[in-house]
Amino acid sequence: MELNILDWFQTLHTPILDKIMTSITKLGDAGIFWIILTLLFLIIPKMRKTGIIMAAALIMDLLICNVAVKNLAARTRPYDVNTSVQLLVAKLHYSFPSGHTAASFASVTALYLAGEKKLWKPALVLACLIAVSRLYLYVHYPTDVLGGMVFGILAGYVGYRLVKFLEAKLSGRKNAGKQKQARR
């Protein structure tokens, strides 16, 4: 059934749409768009906390998806099953979950949880476009993309919770230090 869905996407191919989809998918290569956005936020003082949350989310995504799940699942790519499809992008390693999708949804989740009301919605649109591009380009099964969404959201949440935990720890240490000084 998943190959039928991917084959349907193949019926949509046009030269213009091919260029658009390969361009969109490149934004997700190695999470580059999200990493650059995170670095920008880390540089801007007002956005630094959001940048820290995004960095934590992307690190969690890397560990969960690329280090653990992808290697455990070791799922074959759809283009290795249906070798008649002409690829528009380079061949990659394992298929499940979609790393492009996971990094995108980890970032969107981080933006949402950081309270970035104006940024998370356009980021969600881009994340969805990146996810669809992976199907259009025949490099992931639909369940790879769904798995990427789930693991990405999980990574975004865990990254956010980790930052909050560390914030509370540091705040507790500062308060304890101030109380000691006040007693002297």
N, C-alpha and C positions, 0 to 999 in steps of 0.2 A: 504494500500500500504506500509506503514512504517513497519508493521509487516512482510510483505513479504520480505523486504530488510533484516530485522533482522534474519528472518528464513533462508535466503540465507547464511548469515554469519555463521549460525549454521552448514551448510554443510562443512565448512572449518575446523572444529575442529579436531585437532590431539593432542595427549598428549604433544608433544613438543611445538606446537603453543599455547596450553592452558597455559603452563608455561611462555612462552615469553610474551603473552598478559597480564597475571595477574601481571607479573613483571613490564611491562611497565605502566600498570594502577596504580600500587602502587606508582610510581614516582609522580603521580598527586594527591594522597590521601592528602586531606587538603592543597593542593598546596605545599607539603613539599619540593620537589626538587627545586621549584622556590623560596621558602622562604630561603632555605639554600644558594642558589646561590646569592640571594639578600644580605643576611648577609655577605657572603664572599666579595662581592663587597663593602659593607659598611666598611669593615675592611681594604681593600686595598686602600691606598690613591689615586692612579691613577684611580681607578674604583668607587670612592665614589659617584660621581655625577650620574653615571649609577645606582648604588645601591639605591640612593634616588629616582630616577625616577621609578625604578622597585617597590620599596616599596610603592610609591604613587599609582602606577597602581594596585598593589595587594590589597591595601586598597579600592580603588574605585571598584575593582572587587567584593570584599567582600560585600560592601554596596549595589552595584547595583544588583548583582546576588543572593547572599545568604540571604541578609536581605530583599530586596524588591521583585524582580521578582519571585524568587522561591516560596515564600509564597503567592504572588498574583495569580500566575498561578496554583499552587497546583496540578500539573499534575501527574497522576498515572504512575508508572513505567511500562515498557512493560512486565516485568516478573510477575506483578500482573494481567495483562490481559491474558497472555499466561502462565498459571501456570505449563505447562508440561515441561518447560525448566529447566534444572538443572543448578543452579547458581554455579559459581566458585569463587564468591566474596560475601561479606556480603551484606544483604539487606540494603537499604538506604531510606531516605525520598523522597521528591518530585523530579520529573524528569526534569522539564524545568526551566532554561537551564542547560546544563551540566556544573557543577562547575569545574570539572577536565579540560575540554576544555577551559572554560572561563579564568581560572587562567593561563593556558598555553599560550593562545593567548594574554592576557594582558601583560604577560612577554615578549613575542616575540615582540609585538608592542613597548613596552618600550625600549627594546634593539635596535630595528630599529631606533626609534626616537632619542635615545641617541647617535646614530651614531656608534654603535658597529658593523661595517661591517663584521668582522670575526665571531662574535658570534650569530647574529640574524638568520643566515641561518641554522646552525645545531640546534639551538633552535626551529626553525620552523619545521624541520623534526621531532624532538621529540614531539612537540605539535601536529602534525598531527598523529603521531603514538599513542599518548595518546587518541586523539579523536576517531580514528578507534578502539582502544581497548575497548572503551565504547560501541560501536556497537557490536563488537565481543562477549563481555561478557553479552550482552542482558540487560544492565542496563539503556540504553538511546535509545530513538527514534532518527532517523536521524535529525529531526527538533530540537531536544534538543541539538544535537551536533552543528548544524548550528547556533542555537541561542547562544550557548556558544561561538562560534567563533565571532559572531557579537558583543555580549555584552563584550567579552574579548578585542576585538580591540577597542571598545568604551572606556572601562575602561583604557586601556593603553594610549589612546589619552588624555583622561581627566586627568589622573595622570601626564602625561608629561606636559600638558598645565598648570596644577596647580603648578608644580615645576617651570616652566618658569615664571609664574605670581609672585610667591613668591620671586624668584630670582630678578626680576625686582623691586619689592617693596623694598627688602633689599638693592639692589644696589642704588636705589633712596634715601633711608635713609642715606646710607653711604656718597653718594655724597653731600647731603644736609648738613650733619655734617661737612664734609671737607670744604665746602663753608663758613659755619658759622665761623669755626676756621680761615680760610684765611682772613676773614673780620676783625678779632680782631687784 
